[in-house]
């Protein structure tokens, strides 16, 4: 792993932590689910992608309403 890859991982982790801090644990659950389904050996199914998208939209609506 080179410095560029480590920097990218650190940047992504920092962004995730900022989202969790700002929007609460619900954001973490959505992020965790998305990462788990996209890193599986077979990739996410269409239904899983649709479910994650719907959850992101619902999270966004709740964030915008607050």
C-alpha positions as CSV (number, residue, x, y, z in Angstrom):
1,X,0.0,0.0,0.0
2,X,1.5,3.3,-1.0
3,X,1.1,6.8,0.5
4,X,-1.6,7.7,-2.0
5,X,-3.8,4.7,-1.1
6,X,-3.3,5.4,2.6
7,X,-4.3,9.0,2.1
8,X,-7.4,8.0,0.2
9,X,-8.4,5.6,3.0
10,X,-7.8,8.3,5.7
11,X,-9.8,10.8,3.7
12,X,-12.7,8.4,3.3
13,X,-12.6,7.5,7.0
14,X,-12.5,11.2,8.0
15,X,-15.6,11.9,5.8
16,X,-17.5,9.0,7.3
17,X,-16.7,10.2,10.8
18,X,-17.8,13.7,10.0
19,X,-21.1,12.4,8.7
20,X,-21.7,10.3,11.7
21,X,-20.8,13.1,14.0
22,X,-23.1,15.5,12.2
23,X,-26.1,13.3,11.5
24,X,-26.0,10.6,14.1
25,X,-25.8,6.8,14.1
26,X,-28.4,6.4,11.4
27,X,-25.8,7.7,8.9
28,X,-23.4,5.1,10.1
29,X,-25.9,2.2,9.5
30,X,-26.5,3.4,6.0
31,X,-22.8,3.7,5.2
32,X,-22.0,0.3,6.8
33,X,-24.7,-1.4,4.9
34,X,-23.6,0.1,1.6
35,X,-20.0,-0.9,2.1
36,X,-20.9,-4.4,3.2
37,X,-23.1,-5.1,0.2
38,X,-20.7,-3.5,-2.3
39,X,-17.6,-5.4,-1.0
40,X,-19.2,-8.8,-1.1
41,X,-17.8,-11.3,-3.6
42,X,-20.8,-11.1,-5.9
43,X,-21.6,-7.5,-5.4
44,X,-25.0,-6.0,-4.5
45,X,-28.2,-7.1,-6.1
46,X,-30.4,-4.6,-7.8
47,X,-32.8,-4.9,-4.8
48,X,-30.0,-4.1,-2.4
49,X,-28.9,-1.1,-4.4
50,X,-32.5,0.1,-4.5
51,X,-32.9,-0.4,-0.8
52,X,-29.7,1.5,0.0
53,X,-30.8,4.3,-2.3
54,X,-34.2,4.5,-0.6
55,X,-32.5,4.6,2.8
56,X,-30.1,7.4,1.7
57,X,-33.1,9.4,0.4
58,X,-34.9,8.9,3.7
59,X,-31.8,9.9,5.7
60,X,-31.4,13.0,3.6
61,X,-35.0,13.9,4.1
62,X,-34.6,13.6,7.8
63,X,-31.4,15.6,7.7
64,X,-33.0,18.4,5.7
65,X,-36.1,18.5,8.0
66,X,-33.9,19.0,11.1
